[in-house]
Amino acid sequence: MFEAVEELVAEHADLEKKLADPSVHADQAGARRLNKRYAELTPIVTTYRSWKQTGDDIDTARELAADDPDFAAEVKDLEKQREELTEKLRLLLVPRDPSDDKDVILEIKAGAGGDESALFAGDLLRMYLRYAERVGWKTEIIDATESELGGYKDVQVAVKSRGQIEPGQGVWARLKYEGGVHRVQRVPATESQGRIHTSAAGVLVTPEAEEVDVEINPNDLRIDVYRSSGPGGQSVNTTDSAVRITHLPTGVVASCQNEKSQLQNKEQALRILRSRLLAMAQEEAEKEAADARRSQVRTVDRSEKIRTYNFPENRISDHRVGFKAYNLDQVLDGDLAAVIQACVDADAAAKLAAA
């Protein structure tokens, strides 16, 4: 069992030697790649060594137990410990999403439900901002279209990690499960009869692409400028500063109007466009892959309702993984860890089953 890990142990040792060489760090980009791979392998190697050592300890304890029955209890404890290490190592060997360490652009759009849906979109935005704050991520609102009652018709947020990222703890690794339709059941502020309404908002999460990830030919772009619209501001409705960029080969469109200058809006729109094109390329690659290599959670159609937020019962339900809890107020205040972990665990279980 786990014979193939020996190759990873050898690779880990080789990386350790390379990183100890000062000349390697002259190429900062190359050194970052080596450090990233080293950080990925370290928990696997550490767990594997503990697993092997525990196996040796079990053999020794069994020999001692043959002469002294008092060692029998130690054998059982060591066997339990090895079972736990076996499961941990299996999970560490699950194929990783190459984008897990990437930052993301998260977009929330109001859907069916009019003003109530826009208010709910605002609640979702607050939930993600609070969650990001809890885990130490940075957030930046790239573009937003507010509704008259204070919610959002559409809002796009960049979410970035800080410092060294532990394997599986990157922004995309945690937030990629949020894409889909989020449904809310509650009495809207606009409801005079006290009736419960159901509305929805859509969430789109894409890994933020760097220029090296997606090559865009300027000749493939159509750039339109128009007058900003919204609740008001220095440049709103006064100058043609808003920018809409269309990628002609794919038809993908990105726009931005929040910045004061046309150049700033163009840069932000290109940032969104690159991320959307990267997401499209990744989805096409996933479709070509065998079903056994796909994650059950990641391949859920975005049009499906993935989650329900029921205010009267203070209940949150994730329909993909069967998660249910009665702490909706805390979740909306950013306590999203348990919900996301349920999706992470279901994804890992699906990949293990496929492997």
C-alpha positions, 0 to 999 in steps of 0.5 A: 500500500502507498508504494507510489508515495516513495517517488513523492518522498524522493521528489520532496528530498530533491526539492529540499536540496534545490531550495537550499541552493542560493542560486535557485532564488535568483529566479524568483518565479522559479523559486516560488514554483519550487516552494509551492510544490515543496509545500504541497508534498510536505504534509504527504511525506510527513504523514507517510513517514508517521504511517511507516513508523507506526507500522514498525511500532505495531510489529515490535509491540506484537512481538513484546505482547507474545511474552507480556500480555500488558503490551496487547493494549498498546497494539490496539492503540497503535492499530487505531492510530495507523488506521487514522493515518491511512485515511489521512494519507488517502485524503492527501493523495486525492488529485488536487485542483491545479487552481486551488491556490488561486484567488477568485472573482466572485459575482453575485446577481439578483435573480427572480424576486425583484427588489427582494432578490437584490436585497438578498444579493446584498445579504450574500455579499455581506456573508462572503465579506465577513467570511473572508474577514474571518479567514484573513483574506483581502476583498475588493469590490470591483464593480457594483450596480445597486438597487433602489432599496439598498441591495445589489442587482449585480456586484463583483468582488475580488477575494485574495489570500494573504501570505503563505497558503496551506494546501487546500486552504486557498481562496478557490479551494474553499469558494469554488463550491459557492457557484450556483443559484442560492434560494431564500425563503422569508418575509420580504421588507416589502411584504405588508401581509406577512407572507413568506416569499421565495426568491433567488440570487445567482453566484458565479465564482471564477479563479482570477487569471493572471496574464500568463494564464490566458492569452488575449489577442487585442484584435479579438476584443470589441471595446465599447464606452458608455455613460455610467448609470447608478445611484449617483457620484462624481462621474456617474451620468456625466462622462462616457467612462463605463467600459464594456469589452466583448471577446469576439471569438467566444462572445464573453462580455465583461463590463465595469463602471465603478472607477472614475476613469475610462482607463481604470474601468478598462483594466478592471473589465479586462481582469474580469474577462481573463477570469471568465475565459480561464473558467470557460477553458477549465470547464471545457477541459472538465467536460472532456475528462472521464466522468470518474475523474470529475467531482460530484460537487464541481459538476453540478449544473449552475442553474440548479438551486444549490442552497436554501436560506430559510429565515422562519426556521433559521435553517440553511440547507445545501442540497448537493451534499445533504448539509443542514443546520439551524444557525442561519443567522450565524452563517449570514454573519460569515460563519460559513466554514461548516457549510463549505467543509461539507462540500469539501468532504463530499468532493474528496469522497467522490474523488476517492471513490472514482480513484 
